[in-house]
Amino acid sequence: MPANVLNSPQAVRMSVFVVRAFVQMRELLSNNSRELAAELRKLESKLTERLDDHQAMIIPVLRRIMDLIDPPPMPPTPPVPEKSLGFPTGIKLPRRATKG
């Protein structure tokens, strides 16, 4: 890209250097693709084994966090009995009707 924007010998050299680096990287990957694939399969199996172990430990923690964020519904609370005012005398008075 510098050779397209800048018109200098150094920019051209850098552009050629980048292209050669990509060509070399492509050759390395194409020659060792089977070995690389085998190594990636080994690495994947190791990681999945570790993830299975960690997942088993992480799931209860995540469940507790979810319960804190969105708690399960609480059972209905019993009604609070009405408290009477004054001293207990044992005498029950009739309630007065309210005007409404």
C-alpha positions in Angstrom: 0.0 0.0 0.0 2.8 2.5 0.7 4.0 2.1 -2.9 0.6 3.1 -4.2 0.5 6.2 -2.1 4.1 7.2 -1.8 6.4 7.3 -4.8 9.7 6.5 -3.3 12.2 3.6 -3.6 11.8 2.8 0.1 8.0 2.5 -0.2 8.4 0.1 -3.2 10.9 -2.0 -1.2 8.5 -2.3 1.7 5.6 -3.2 -0.5 7.7 -6.0 -2.1 8.8 -7.1 1.3 5.2 -7.4 2.5 4.1 -9.4 -0.6 7.1 -11.8 -0.2 6.2 -12.3 3.5 2.6 -13.3 2.6 3.8 -15.6 -0.1 6.2 -17.3 2.3 3.5 -17.6 4.9 1.1 -19.2 2.4 3.8 -21.8 1.4 4.5 -22.7 5.1 0.8 -23.1 5.8 0.1 -25.2 2.7 3.1 -27.5 3.3 2.4 -28.1 7.0 -1.4 -28.1 6.9 -1.8 -31.7 7.8 0.6 -31.4 10.8 -1.1 -28.2 11.8 -4.5 -29.8 11.6 -3.4 -32.7 13.8 -1.9 -30.4 16.4 -5.1 -28.3 16.4 -7.2 -31.5 17.0 -5.0 -32.4 19.9 -5.3 -28.9 21.4 -9.0 -28.9 20.9 -9.4 -32.2 22.7 -7.3 -31.0 25.6 -9.3 -27.8 25.8 -12.7 -29.5 25.7 -11.6 -31.9 28.5 -10.6 -28.8 30.6 -13.7 -27.0 29.7 -15.9 -30.0 30.8 -14.2 -29.9 34.2 -14.5 -26.2 34.6 -18.0 -26.1 33.2 -19.1 -28.6 35.9 -17.7 -26.2 38.6 -19.0 -23.0 37.0 -22.7 -24.1 36.4 -23.7 -24.0 40.1 -22.1 -20.6 40.5 -23.9 -19.2 37.5 -27.2 -20.7 38.8 -26.7 -18.9 42.1 -25.9 -15.6 40.3 -29.0 -16.0 38.2 -31.1 -16.6 41.3 -29.7 -13.4 42.8 -30.5 -11.4 39.6 -33.9 -12.9 39.0 -35.0 -14.6 42.3 -37.7 -17.3 42.1 -41.2 -16.2 43.1 -41.8 -16.0 46.8 -44.8 -17.8 48.4 -47.7 -15.5 49.3 -47.3 -13.9 52.7 -50.2 -14.6 55.2 -52.5 -11.6 55.9 -51.5 -9.5 58.9 -54.1 -9.5 61.6 -55.6 -6.2 62.5 -54.3 -4.8 65.8 -56.6 -3.1 68.1 -55.9 0.2 69.7 -55.8 0.8 73.4 -55.5 -1.6 76.3 -56.8 -5.1 76.0 -60.0 -5.4 78.1 -61.5 -8.5 76.7 -64.7 -6.6 75.7 -65.6 -6.7 72.0 -67.2 -3.6 70.7 -69.2 -3.6 67.4 -67.5 -1.8 64.5 -69.0 1.4 63.3 -70.0 1.7 59.7 -68.0 4.3 57.8 -69.6 6.9 55.6 -68.5 6.6 52.1 
